[in-house]
C-alpha cells in the first residue's frame, strides 16, 4: 500500500469517528430526524470507501 492510500485511510478513519460522534449527539437531541438519517448515509459511504481501500470485510463495529 502506498503513502497516499495510507493517508486516505487515516483521514477516513478520523472522519468516521467524527461522524459517529455527531450521530450519537443527533440521536440524543432527536429534534431533527433528517440529520440522523443523513449522518447514517455518510457513515455508510465512508465505511464502504474504507472497506475498498483496506480490502477487509469490516472497517469497524457498526452501530
Backbone torsions as a table, in degrees:
resi	resn	phi	psi	omega
1	UNK	NA	133.4	-177.9
2	UNK	-83.9	172.0	-176.9
3	UNK	-61.7	-38.4	-177.9
4	UNK	-63.1	-42.4	179.4
5	UNK	-66.5	-42.1	179.4
6	UNK	-62.6	-41.6	178.9
7	UNK	-64.8	-42.3	179.7
8	UNK	-63.0	-39.6	178.5
9	UNK	-63.3	-43.6	178.1
10	UNK	-60.6	-43.6	179.7
11	UNK	-64.0	-43.4	-179.7
12	UNK	-64.0	-40.7	179.0
13	UNK	-64.2	-40.3	178.1
14	UNK	-68.6	-38.6	176.3
15	UNK	-62.8	-41.1	-179.6
16	UNK	-62.7	-43.6	178.6
17	UNK	-62.1	-44.6	179.7
18	UNK	-63.5	-43.9	-179.7
19	UNK	-64.3	-38.6	178.8
20	UNK	-65.6	-37.6	176.7
21	UNK	-66.0	-41.5	178.1
22	UNK	-64.1	-39.2	179.1
23	UNK	-64.3	-41.4	177.9
24	UNK	-59.9	-44.6	177.6
25	UNK	-65.6	-39.0	179.6
26	UNK	-65.9	-36.0	178.2
27	UNK	-68.0	-35.5	-179.7
28	UNK	-71.3	-35.7	-179.3
29	UNK	-77.1	-42.5	177.6
30	UNK	50.0	23.9	175.2
31	UNK	-90.5	-17.1	178.6
32	UNK	-133.0	95.9	-177.4
33	UNK	-69.9	-27.3	179.0
34	UNK	-63.9	-36.0	-179.8
35	UNK	-61.8	-42.6	179.4
36	UNK	-63.2	-41.5	179.7
37	UNK	-65.4	-40.6	178.7
38	UNK	-63.6	-42.9	179.2
39	UNK	-64.7	-39.0	177.9
40	UNK	-62.1	-40.0	178.5
41	UNK	-66.4	-40.3	178.7
42	UNK	-65.2	-40.6	178.3
43	UNK	-62.6	-44.4	179.3
44	UNK	-61.3	-39.8	179.5
45	UNK	-64.9	-46.1	179.9
46	UNK	-65.0	-42.2	178.6
47	UNK	-61.6	-40.5	180.0
48	UNK	-64.5	-44.2	179.4
49	UNK	-65.3	-40.8	179.1
50	UNK	-63.3	-39.5	179.2
51	UNK	-64.7	-40.6	179.8
52	UNK	-68.1	-36.2	-179.9
53	UNK	-71.6	-39.1	-177.1
54	UNK	-85.4	-27.5	-179.2
55	UNK	77.3	10.1	179.9
56	UNK	-91.3	171.8	-178.6
57	UNK	-79.6	-33.9	-178.0
58	UNK	-146.1	126.9	-179.3
59	UNK	-75.2	-18.0	-179.2
60	UNK	174.0	-179.1	-179.2
61	UNK	-69.0	139.1	179.3
62	UNK	-92.1	149.7	178.7
63	UNK	-108.9	NA	NA
